[in-house]
Amino acid sequence: MTTAEKNQLIDMLAEQLRVNNTIYLTDISNLNSVKTSDLRRLCFKRNVKLMMVKNTLLKKAMEKVDKDFSGLYPILKGNTSLMISEVGSVPARLISEFRSTSDRPVLKGAFVEEMIYIGDDQLGFLESLKTKNEMVGDLIFLLQSPARNVISALQSPSRKLAGILKTMSEKE
């Protein structure tokens, strides 16, 4: 590979790192061609980009981006594949699902929303991360809860409502 081609690849990787906030570094070595194809298909279905990268080129791309990837530099050894997703927990769930039939991929590290996670033992935590839509849904549910209580109290029979009002007035 010529220097110009390497620089072009570094720029392409840097752009991917710049625009995405969910990057997983995994090791998929020792997977045969059939298993690798299955993993690629599963990634495609889940809208996860899977790329094999050279560690030195990836490190140079990380250094070009204004995000702090320095915590991932020590794990840039051996075989490294890059998983990029829009949702933080999707690659972790994908890895867990795929490992039900194989011992790979192994999570080396992840960069999710400005946080760095190192090691395969972080996989369970990364799976439990909520998506933005799930967080918004939880927030809306919490905000609706007091209003529901008031509405249900107002819809209850008048005796019950009178009892609630009497209790509230006695508290003051």
TASULLIN-V630366 format. One record per pair of residues at least 24 apart in sequence whose ideal C-beta (glycine too) atoms are under 10 Angstrom apart, sorted by the first residue. I is the first residue (numbers start at 0). J is the second residue. Records with the same first field share a line. If there is no record, write none. Layout:
I->J / J
//
This chain:
0->53 / 56
5->53 / 55 / 56 / 59
6->56 / 59
8->52 / 53 / 56 / 57 / 59 / 60
9->53 / 55 / 56 / 57 / 58 / 59 / 60 / 61 / 62 / 63
10->59 / 60 / 63
11->50 / 56 / 60
12->50 / 52 / 53 / 56 / 57 / 58 / 59 / 60 / 61 / 63 / 64 / 81 / 83
13->56 / 57 / 59 / 60 / 61 / 62 / 63 / 64
14->60 / 63 / 64
15->48 / 50 / 52 / 60 / 64 / 81 / 83
16->57 / 60 / 61 / 63 / 64 / 65 / 66 / 68 / 81 / 83 / 110
17->60 / 63 / 64 / 65 / 66
18->64 / 83 / 85
19->48 / 66 / 81 / 83 / 84 / 85 / 110
20->66 / 83 / 84 / 85 / 86 / 87 / 110 / 111 / 112 / 113 / 114
21->47 / 82 / 83 / 84 / 85 / 86 / 87 / 88 / 89 / 90 / 91 / 109 / 110 / 111 / 112 / 125 / 128
22->48 / 57 / 61 / 66 / 68 / 71 / 81 / 82 / 83 / 84 / 90 / 108 / 109 / 110 / 111 / 115
23->47 / 49 / 80 / 81 / 82 / 83 / 84 / 87 / 89 / 90 / 91 / 93 / 94 / 104 / 106 / 107 / 108 / 109 / 110 / 111 / 116 / 122 / 125
24->52 / 54 / 57 / 68 / 71 / 74 / 75 / 79 / 80 / 81 / 82 / 104 / 105 / 106 / 107 / 108 / 109 / 110 / 116 / 117
25->49 / 78 / 79 / 80 / 81 / 82 / 90 / 93 / 94 / 103 / 104 / 105 / 106 / 107 / 108 / 109 / 119
26->74 / 76 / 77 / 78 / 79 / 80 / 103 / 104 / 105 / 106 / 107 / 119
27->51 / 78 / 79 / 80 / 82 / 94 / 97 / 101 / 103 / 104 / 105
28->77 / 78 / 79 / 80 / 103 / 104 / 105
29->78 / 101 / 102 / 103 / 105
30->78 / 80 / 97 / 101 / 102 / 103 / 104
31->101
34->97 / 100 / 101 / 103 / 104
35->80 / 103 / 104
37->97 / 100 / 101
38->80 / 82 / 93 / 94 / 97 / 101 / 103 / 104
41->93 / 94 / 96 / 97
42->80 / 82 / 83 / 84 / 89 / 90 / 93 / 97
44->93
45->82 / 84 / 86 / 89 / 90 / 92 / 93 / 96
46->83 / 84 / 85 / 86 / 89
47->82 / 83 / 84 / 85 / 86 / 89 / 90 / 92 / 93 / 94
48->81 / 82 / 83 / 84 / 85 / 90
49->80 / 81 / 82 / 83 / 84 / 90 / 93 / 104
50->79 / 80 / 81 / 82 / 83
51->78 / 79 / 80 / 81
52->78 / 79 / 80 / 81
53->79
54->78 / 79
57->81
61->110
66->110 / 113
67->110 / 113 / 115
68->108 / 110 / 115
69->115
70->108 / 110 / 114 / 115 / 116 / 117
71->107 / 108 / 109 / 110 / 115 / 116 / 117
72->108
73->107 / 108 / 117
74->106 / 107 / 108 / 115 / 117 / 118
75->107 / 108
76->107
77->105 / 107
78->103 / 104 / 105 / 107
79->107 / 108
80->104 / 107
82->106 / 109
84->111
85->130 / 131
86->111 / 128 / 129 / 130 / 131 / 132 / 133
87->111 / 112 / 114 / 125 / 126 / 128 / 129 / 130 / 131
88->124 / 125 / 126 / 127 / 128 / 129 / 130 / 133
89->125 / 126 / 128 / 130
90->122 / 125 / 126
91->116 / 121 / 122 / 123 / 124 / 125 / 126 / 127 / 128
92->122 / 125 / 126 / 127 / 128
93->126
94->119 / 122 / 125 / 126
95->122 / 123 / 125 / 126
96->126
98->122
//
